């Protein structure tokens, strides 16, 4: 499957994360679904996976330290038609 260098239409949804705090550090896991259409293409792409994040608290603020994206699957979503596809 071709990588998306410049998607035209993207829909992305992430579930509410499960967060675990340990002092000034935290980890979280959240699942994601994304649909995209590469620029100049009429083929939709579908991705499902999860984010695994690490955070650190510094001077009273939380910062994203590391993000790992794990894909469960990526596949063609078929021909993309703008609107309802009628």
C-alpha positions in Angstrom: 0.0 0.0 0.0 1.4 3.4 -1.0 2.2 5.8 1.8 0.2 9.0 2.1 2.5 11.9 1.2 -0.2 14.5 0.9 -3.8 13.4 1.7 -6.7 15.4 0.3 -9.4 14.3 2.6 -8.7 12.8 6.1 -11.0 11.7 8.8 -9.4 10.7 12.1 -10.9 9.5 15.3 -9.2 8.5 18.6 -10.9 6.9 21.6 -10.6 8.3 25.1 -7.2 7.4 26.3 -6.5 5.1 29.3 -3.9 7.1 31.3 -1.7 5.8 34.1 0.1 8.3 36.4 3.4 7.6 38.2 4.7 10.7 40.0 5.9 13.1 37.3 5.5 10.6 34.5 2.4 9.1 32.8 1.6 6.6 30.0 -1.5 6.3 27.9 -3.0 4.1 25.3 -5.8 5.1 22.9 -7.2 3.4 19.8 -7.5 5.1 16.4 -9.3 4.9 13.1 -8.4 7.0 10.1 -9.6 7.3 6.5 -7.8 9.2 3.9 -7.7 9.8 0.1 -4.3 10.5 -1.4 -4.1 13.7 -3.5 -4.9 12.8 -7.1 -6.4 9.5 -6.3 -9.9 8.2 -6.1 -9.0 5.3 -3.8 -9.7 5.6 -0.1 -7.3 4.2 2.5 -8.4 2.9 5.9 -6.1 2.5 8.9 -6.8 1.1 12.4 -4.4 1.0 15.3 -3.4 2.6 18.6 -1.2 5.3 20.1 1.1 4.4 23.0 2.2 7.7 24.6 4.7 8.7 27.3 4.4 12.0 29.2 6.6 13.9 31.6 5.6 16.7 34.0 8.1 19.6 34.1 7.6 22.9 35.9 3.9 22.1 36.5 3.1 21.3 32.9 2.6 17.9 31.1 4.6 17.3 27.9 4.4 14.6 25.4 7.8 12.7 25.6 7.3 9.9 23.1 4.5 8.6 20.8 4.5 5.2 19.3 1.9 4.4 16.6 1.0 0.8 16.1 -1.0 -0.1 13.1 -3.4 -3.1 13.3 -4.2 -2.9 9.6 -4.2 -0.6 6.6 -6.2 -1.4 3.5 -7.9 0.1 0.5 -11.3 1.4 1.3 -12.5 1.2 -2.3 -13.4 4.0 -4.7 -13.9 7.4 -3.0 -16.9 9.4 -4.1 -17.4 12.9 -2.6 -20.7 13.2 -0.7 -23.0 10.3 -0.3 -21.8 8.5 -3.3 -25.1 8.7 -5.2 
